[in-house]
C-alpha cells in the first residue's frame, strides 16, 4: 500500500510518500516526480512514513536523484537509504568539458 501526495510550493514541487516503496507502486512515484521536474522547477521527494523499500524502490531513488530530484526522508530506515544514495551521487565524478 502506498500514498502519494504532490504539493506545489513557491520554491519547488514536493512529492510526499507514505507506505511501501516496492513493487508496482514504485512506477507511480517515479511518474509523479518526473511530472514535477517537467514543470521546470526544483522538485523534492519526501519519504515521510515509508517503512519498506525493495531493490526496485532503491533503483528508482537512485535514478531520481541522478535526474536532480532532492531526496529527503523521515525515520531511521528511509533516512539511511537516502543518505547512501546521496553520498554515492556526490562521489561520482562529474563530466566537465
Phi, psi and omega per residue, in radians:
X1 nan 2.443 -3.123
X2 -2.511 2.605 3.047
X3 -2.264 2.226 -3.120
X4 -2.154 2.227 3.110
X5 -2.229 2.430 3.107
X6 -2.091 2.314 3.141
X7 -2.217 2.288 3.078
X8 -1.563 2.067 3.087
X9 -1.929 2.850 3.130
X10 -1.023 -0.661 -3.058
X11 -1.618 -0.408 -3.057
X12 -2.918 2.952 3.010
X13 -1.738 2.281 -3.121
X14 -2.013 2.175 3.053
X15 -1.862 2.129 -3.107
X16 -1.899 2.354 -3.104
X17 -2.134 2.371 3.023
X18 -2.214 2.500 3.044
X19 1.889 -2.503 -3.102
X20 -1.659 2.245 3.035
X21 -1.808 1.367 -3.071
X22 -2.728 2.854 3.074
X23 1.050 -2.476 -3.079
X24 -1.210 -0.378 -3.127
X25 -1.145 -0.385 -3.120
X26 -1.059 -0.694 -3.123
X27 -1.097 -0.634 3.115
X28 -1.128 -0.700 3.111
X29 -1.129 -0.785 3.135
X30 -1.067 -0.769 3.132
X31 -1.037 -0.803 3.136
X32 -1.076 -0.720 -3.117
X33 -1.215 -0.713 3.120
X34 -1.148 -0.676 3.072
X35 -1.095 -0.700 3.113
X36 -1.097 -0.754 3.126
X37 -1.154 -0.567 -3.087
X38 -1.151 -0.241 3.122
X39 -1.395 -0.076 3.086
X40 1.382 0.262 3.119
X41 -2.059 2.799 3.051
X42 -1.045 2.618 -3.133
X43 -2.315 2.554 3.123
X44 -2.252 2.428 3.002
X45 -1.912 2.081 -3.107
X46 -1.929 1.971 3.069
X47 -1.534 1.624 -2.997
X48 -1.389 -1.070 -3.126
X49 -2.185 0.944 3.114
X50 -1.597 2.134 -3.066
X51 -1.939 -0.040 3.058
X52 -2.705 2.369 3.105
X53 -2.339 2.024 3.108
X54 -1.500 -3.111 -3.099
X55 -1.083 -0.627 3.095
X56 -1.106 -0.712 3.095
X57 -1.125 -0.745 3.103
X58 -1.110 -0.672 3.127
X59 -1.094 -0.773 3.113
X60 -1.115 -0.731 3.128
X61 -1.072 -0.716 3.103
X62 -1.091 -0.780 3.142
X63 -1.122 -0.753 -3.136
X64 -1.115 -0.716 3.109
X65 -1.096 -0.696 3.118
X66 -1.159 -0.497 3.116
X67 -1.377 -0.187 3.115
X68 1.912 0.083 3.075
X69 -1.278 2.291 3.067
X70 -1.418 2.131 -3.135
X71 -1.736 2.315 3.007
X72 -2.375 2.767 -3.102
X73 -2.627 2.726 3.056
X74 -2.011 2.431 3.119
X75 1.702 2.692 -3.045
X76 -1.135 -0.850 -3.070
X77 -1.109 -0.949 -3.108
X78 -1.112 -0.704 3.125
X79 -1.092 -0.679 3.118
X80 -1.094 -0.813 3.135
X81 -1.070 -0.807 -3.133
X82 -1.110 -0.752 3.126
X83 -1.059 -0.736 3.120
X84 -1.099 -0.741 -3.135
X85 -1.141 -0.798 -3.128
X86 -1.161 -0.659 3.092
X87 -1.109 -0.713 3.115
X88 -1.124 -0.693 3.128
X89 -1.183 -0.602 3.124
X90 -1.239 -0.521 -3.087
X91 -1.471 -0.185 3.126
X92 -1.281 2.336 3.094
X93 -1.195 2.427 3.122
X94 -1.680 2.441 3.106
X95 -1.366 2.293 3.029
X96 -2.405 2.182 -3.108
X97 -1.184 nan nan
